[in-house]
Amino acid sequence: MKRLSSILFIVYALVACRPGIPSDVLSEGDMVDILYDIHIAQAMAETHEGLKDGKDVVALRSAILKKYDVTPEEYERSYLFYCSNAEYLQEIYNDLSDRIRDNVLAAGGKIQGIETEEADSANVWNQVPYIILMDNTPYNKMSFSVSPDSTFRNDDRINLQYDAQTIVQDGSCDVVACMNVFYGDSIVTQTTHITSNGRGVLTVSGKSDQRKISKINGFFILSPNTSSQEGAMPFRLVVLSRIKLLHLNNNINKQNEQGTGIASQEESSADQE
């Protein structure tokens, strides 16, 4: 009985440690709705020529807060609260991930598996095709690893592709993207810094004198915010979507080029006749 009472006390204590949401803070559902709409608005601003001005983006955010009848002060107070409470932040992270995942599926995207892009390439990305990065650990980084199969050759080309969208309340945004391609004991590394919205690509091209590709891995990590005001807790969120790890078979490319050359020669001979 004493042991059972001790266990119940521990469970109660753990539950009690989770702070309640203050009455002047937006609910988790409202925060997810607002963050999702801001993400969509920024994506529209990046793709629409008439909305790329910074003032237009600010106007879109103001319109979103007005849509939910939320003042800028309420929104700021709410994101400060959630950033300070990891359990609530995790729930917002999960809900937002599910919302984006459902949007990807509704648009005809795939969540996992190998997707053939062209006759000479295959998408070997083995995780969900999107990630969300936030300042709080462990949501500030994501790693990946792929074990090549027998179709990989030493002179193949590997492309890591992604679309980046950012939501930055204050300060700057810098995501380090890194891809390592292992050729036996040697490694070829490509690294880039994601500081703005748009499409990004990391490429490693193999050589015929290298050993066969044995492993591919890498990571995305959101660097610490060093440009925000002192004492502030800005909310930064980075959505990387349409992630693909393309394996482009160089041998097939060469065959296609040779085939194209032969066809051109035959057409030229026919013209001369």
C-alpha positions as CSV (number, residue, x, y, z in Angstrom):
1,M,0.0,0.0,0.0
2,K,2.8,2.4,0.9
3,R,4.5,1.6,-2.5
4,L,1.3,2.3,-4.4
5,S,0.8,5.6,-2.5
6,S,4.4,6.6,-3.4
7,I,3.8,5.9,-7.1
8,L,0.5,7.8,-7.1
9,F,2.3,10.7,-5.4
10,I,5.0,10.8,-8.0
11,V,2.5,10.7,-10.9
12,Y,0.5,13.5,-9.2
13,A,3.7,15.6,-8.7
14,L,4.7,15.1,-12.4
15,V,1.3,16.2,-13.6
16,A,1.2,19.1,-11.2
17,C,4.6,20.4,-12.5
18,R,3.0,21.2,-15.8
19,P,1.8,24.8,-15.6
20,G,-1.7,25.6,-16.7
21,I,-2.3,27.9,-19.7
22,P,-3.0,31.5,-18.4
23,S,-6.3,33.1,-19.3
24,D,-4.5,35.8,-21.3
25,V,-2.6,33.3,-23.5
26,L,-4.0,31.9,-26.7
27,S,-5.0,28.2,-26.8
28,E,-2.8,25.7,-28.4
29,G,-5.3,25.3,-31.2
30,D,-5.3,29.0,-32.0
31,M,-1.5,29.2,-32.0
32,V,-1.3,26.3,-34.5
33,D,-4.0,27.9,-36.7
34,I,-2.1,31.3,-36.7
35,L,1.3,29.8,-37.3
36,Y,0.0,27.7,-40.1
37,D,-1.6,30.6,-41.8
38,I,1.6,32.7,-41.4
39,H,3.5,29.9,-43.0
40,I,1.1,29.8,-46.0
41,A,1.1,33.6,-46.2
42,Q,4.9,33.8,-46.3
43,A,5.0,31.1,-49.0
44,M,2.6,33.1,-51.1
45,A,4.6,36.3,-50.6
46,E,7.7,34.5,-51.8
47,T,6.1,33.1,-55.0
48,H,4.0,36.2,-55.9
49,E,5.9,39.0,-57.5
50,G,3.6,41.6,-56.1
51,L,3.9,40.5,-52.5
52,K,7.7,40.3,-52.0
53,D,7.9,43.7,-50.3
54,G,8.6,43.5,-46.6
55,K,5.6,45.8,-45.9
56,D,3.3,43.4,-47.7
57,V,4.5,40.5,-45.5
58,V,3.8,42.6,-42.4
59,A,0.4,43.4,-43.7
60,L,-0.4,39.8,-44.3
61,R,0.6,38.9,-40.8
62,S,-1.6,41.7,-39.4
63,A,-4.5,40.4,-41.5
64,I,-4.0,36.9,-40.1
65,L,-4.1,38.2,-36.5
66,K,-7.2,40.3,-37.3
67,K,-8.8,37.1,-38.8
68,Y,-8.5,35.4,-35.5
69,D,-9.4,38.6,-33.5
70,V,-6.0,38.6,-31.8
71,T,-3.9,41.7,-31.1
72,P,-0.1,41.7,-31.6
73,E,0.3,41.9,-27.8
74,E,-1.8,38.8,-27.3
75,Y,0.2,36.9,-29.9
76,E,3.6,38.0,-28.5
77,R,2.6,37.1,-25.0
78,S,1.3,33.7,-26.1
79,Y,4.4,32.7,-28.1
80,L,6.6,33.7,-25.2
81,F,4.6,31.5,-22.9
82,Y,4.8,28.5,-25.2
83,C,8.5,28.9,-25.9
84,S,9.0,28.8,-22.1
85,N,7.1,25.6,-21.7
86,A,8.6,22.6,-23.5
87,E,5.6,20.3,-23.1
88,Y,3.1,22.7,-24.7
89,L,5.6,23.6,-27.4
90,Q,6.0,19.9,-28.3
91,E,2.2,19.6,-28.7
92,I,2.1,22.7,-30.9
93,Y,5.0,21.2,-32.9
94,N,3.2,17.9,-33.4
95,D,-0.1,19.5,-34.4
96,L,1.6,21.9,-36.8
97,S,3.6,18.9,-38.3
98,D,0.4,17.0,-38.8
99,R,-1.3,20.0,-40.5
100,I,1.6,20.3,-42.9
101,R,1.7,16.6,-43.5
102,D,-2.0,16.5,-44.3
103,N,-1.5,19.4,-46.7
104,V,1.4,17.5,-48.5
105,L,-0.8,14.5,-48.9
106,A,-3.8,16.5,-50.1
107,A,-1.5,18.1,-52.8
108,G,-0.6,14.6,-54.0
109,G,2.8,14.3,-52.2
110,K,4.2,11.2,-50.7
111,I,5.2,10.6,-47.1
112,Q,7.8,7.9,-47.6
113,G,9.2,5.5,-50.0
114,I,11.2,5.7,-53.2
115,E,9.7,8.0,-55.8
116,T,11.0,7.9,-59.4
117,E,11.6,11.4,-60.7
118,E,12.9,10.6,-64.2
119,A,14.2,7.7,-66.1
120,D,17.7,8.4,-64.8
121,S,17.0,9.4,-61.2
122,A,15.3,8.1,-58.1
123,N,14.3,9.7,-54.8
124,V,15.9,7.7,-52.0
125,W,14.8,10.0,-49.1
126,N,13.6,7.6,-46.5
127,Q,11.9,10.0,-44.1
128,V,8.9,12.3,-44.2
129,P,9.5,14.9,-47.0
130,Y,9.2,17.9,-44.6
131,I,10.7,19.0,-41.3
132,I,10.0,21.8,-38.9
133,L,12.8,23.4,-36.9
134,M,12.4,25.5,-33.8
135,D,14.8,27.1,-31.3
136,N,14.0,24.7,-28.5
137,T,16.0,21.4,-28.2
138,P,15.4,18.8,-29.7
139,Y,13.4,20.5,-32.4
140,N,16.4,22.6,-33.6
141,K,18.0,19.8,-35.5
142,M,17.3,16.8,-37.7
143,S,19.7,14.2,-39.1
144,F,19.3,11.6,-41.9
145,S,21.1,8.5,-43.1
146,V,20.7,6.4,-46.3
147,S,22.4,3.1,-47.0
148,P,22.9,2.8,-50.8
149,D,21.9,-0.4,-52.7
150,S,23.6,-2.2,-55.5
151,T,22.4,0.4,-58.1
152,F,24.7,3.1,-56.7
153,R,28.0,3.6,-58.6
154,N,31.1,5.6,-57.7
155,D,30.5,8.2,-60.4
156,D,26.8,8.8,-59.7
157,R,25.5,12.3,-58.7
158,I,23.6,12.8,-55.4
159,N,21.3,15.8,-55.0
160,L,19.7,16.9,-51.7
161,Q,16.8,19.3,-52.5
162,Y,14.4,21.2,-50.3
163,D,12.1,24.2,-50.1
164,A,12.7,26.6,-47.2
165,Q,10.0,28.8,-45.6
166,T,10.7,30.8,-42.4
167,I,8.7,32.4,-39.7
168,V,10.9,34.8,-37.7
169,Q,9.4,37.0,-35.0
170,D,12.7,38.7,-34.2
171,G,16.4,38.4,-35.1
172,S,17.8,36.4,-38.0
173,C,17.4,32.8,-39.3
174,D,20.3,30.6,-40.2
175,V,19.9,26.8,-40.9
176,V,23.0,24.8,-41.6
177,A,22.4,22.0,-44.1
178,C,25.0,19.4,-44.6
179,M,25.3,16.2,-46.7
180,N,28.1,13.7,-46.5
181,V,28.7,11.0,-49.2
182,F,31.1,8.2,-48.2
183,Y,33.3,6.5,-50.7
184,G,34.8,3.7,-48.6
185,D,37.2,5.5,-46.2
186,S,36.9,8.9,-47.9
187,I,34.2,11.5,-47.5
188,V,32.9,14.3,-49.7
189,T,30.9,16.9,-47.8
190,Q,28.7,19.7,-49.0
191,T,27.4,22.4,-46.7
192,T,25.3,25.5,-47.1
193,H,23.5,28.1,-44.9
194,I,19.8,28.6,-45.4
195,T,19.0,32.2,-44.5
196,S,16.0,33.0,-46.7
197,N,13.0,31.4,-48.3
198,G,13.3,29.5,-51.5
199,R,14.6,26.3,-53.2
200,G,17.9,24.9,-52.2
201,V,20.1,22.1,-53.6
202,L,23.3,20.4,-52.3
203,T,25.1,18.3,-54.9
204,V,28.0,15.8,-54.8
205,S,29.3,14.4,-58.1
206,G,31.2,11.2,-58.0
207,K,34.3,10.3,-60.0
208,S,35.3,7.1,-61.8
209,D,38.5,6.8,-59.7
210,Q,36.6,6.7,-56.4
211,R,35.4,3.7,-54.5
212,K,31.7,2.8,-54.6
213,I,29.3,4.9,-52.5
214,S,28.9,3.2,-49.1
215,K,26.8,5.6,-47.1
216,I,25.0,9.0,-47.3
217,N,24.1,11.1,-44.2
218,G,23.7,14.6,-43.1
219,F,21.8,17.1,-41.0
220,F,19.8,20.3,-40.8
221,I,20.4,22.4,-37.7
222,L,18.9,25.8,-36.7
223,S,21.8,28.0,-35.5
224,P,21.3,29.9,-32.2
225,N,19.7,33.4,-32.6
226,T,22.4,35.9,-31.8
227,S,20.8,39.0,-33.3
228,S,17.6,39.3,-31.2
229,Q,17.2,41.9,-28.5
230,E,18.8,41.1,-25.2
231,G,16.4,39.3,-22.9
232,A,13.9,38.6,-25.7
233,M,12.6,35.1,-26.5
234,P,11.7,35.4,-30.2
235,F,9.8,32.7,-32.0
236,R,11.6,31.3,-35.0
237,L,10.2,28.5,-37.1
238,V,11.7,27.0,-40.3
239,V,9.7,24.6,-42.5
240,L,11.7,22.6,-45.0
241,S,9.3,20.8,-47.4
242,R,9.5,18.8,-50.6
243,I,12.7,17.3,-49.4
244,K,14.3,14.8,-51.9
245,L,17.5,12.9,-52.0
246,L,18.0,12.2,-55.7
247,H,20.3,9.5,-56.9
248,L,21.2,10.3,-60.5
249,N,22.8,7.3,-62.2
250,N,25.7,8.7,-64.2
251,N,26.0,5.5,-66.3
252,I,22.4,5.9,-67.6
253,N,23.1,9.6,-68.3
254,K,26.0,8.7,-70.5
255,Q,24.0,6.1,-72.3
256,N,21.3,8.7,-73.0
257,E,23.8,11.1,-74.3
258,Q,25.3,8.5,-76.5
259,G,21.9,7.5,-77.8
260,T,21.1,11.1,-78.5
261,G,24.3,11.4,-80.4
262,I,23.6,8.4,-82.6
263,A,20.1,9.6,-83.4
264,S,21.5,13.0,-84.4
265,Q,24.0,11.3,-86.7
266,E,21.3,9.2,-88.4
267,E,19.1,12.2,-88.9
268,S,22.0,14.1,-90.5
269,S,22.8,11.2,-92.8
270,A,19.1,11.0,-93.9
271,D,19.1,14.7,-94.7
272,Q,22.2,14.3,-96.9
273,E,20.6,11.5,-98.9
